[in-house]
Each structure stands twice: as C-alpha cells, then as structure tokens.
Amino acid sequence: MKAELFTSIVLRLRPRLQSLALQFDADREAADDAVQEALMRLWTAWEGLDDVADAERLAVQLTKHACIDAYRLKHKRQTVALTEVTATATSNTVHEAELQRALEKAVAMLPPAERRLWTMYSEAQMDSAEIAAATGIAVRSVSSMLSTARRRIVESLKKGGML
C-alpha cells in the first residue's frame, strides 16, 4: 500500500487510538506516546499488509501493546525507585545507629564531671544557667566545661570516622 493511503488511515484512526490509549492510562502525554509508538510499528509493518481493515486491526492491537509496555515500564521504574528509597532509608538508619553508638562511647570516655554536665545539657535539655543552679558551679565554668566536653566528643567522633 502507498504512503498517501497510510497518512489518510492514520489521520482517521488517531482519535480512536488516542481514546483507546486514554482508557489504559489517564495521562494524556503517556497516551500520546503509546499511540505514536503504535503508529511507528504500523509503518514498519505497512508493506506487508493486504488491505485497510488489516491496518486498522493491527493499529488497535499495536496501541494496546504499546500501552501495556508503557504500564510495565512505569511500574518497573516505580518498583526500582521504591527499592532505592528503601535501601537508602535502611542505610541511613544503620548509619544513625552507628553514630548513636559512637556518640555514647565518646560521652562515656568523658571525665565524670564533664559527663554529668553533658548529660544534663543533652538529655535533660538544661541550659548553662539551670545546670549552674542545680550543681552550684559558676555559669562561666559550666559553659567552659560543656565546650570542652563538646570538643572531646567531636574529636572522638572524627577519630572513629563518624564525622
């Protein structure tokens, strides 16, 4: 069959094929892509077709297959993306647990007075003034000891490769 006949058939069939593709996928762009893919495959098979009815039937079948292929690809991408997110979340959770253990180890290595002040600051959420009032240590001394404790913790985490 000739190229002019193909063009006229395509112009007549395209709205029907788009409607069919939209039934598979509500996304207009995905439906247009499926129709375009089907028409490209129809063009490839064009010379071997005997009549217009064969071309129309094949166009409908090719559109259905293109929609199914697009659905499978989309589903596969979503599955891969979900797997990647899960792997990243698991990796982050493992890293957070390792960091927490390293932090606990670093705090345990602090001198007792600094460890006590650090615990009041980090776990009890007390500020320097509250810690000073509770311990009887001057506010400046509390701030200085907390600063020293923070520096030691950071150094310990750096040595352990956590920072």
Secondary structure as UniProt FT lines:
FT   HELIX           3..24
FT   HELIX           28..45
FT   HELIX           46..48
FT   HELIX           52..108
FT   HELIX           112..122
FT   HELIX           128..135
FT   HELIX           139..159
FT   TURN            160..161
//
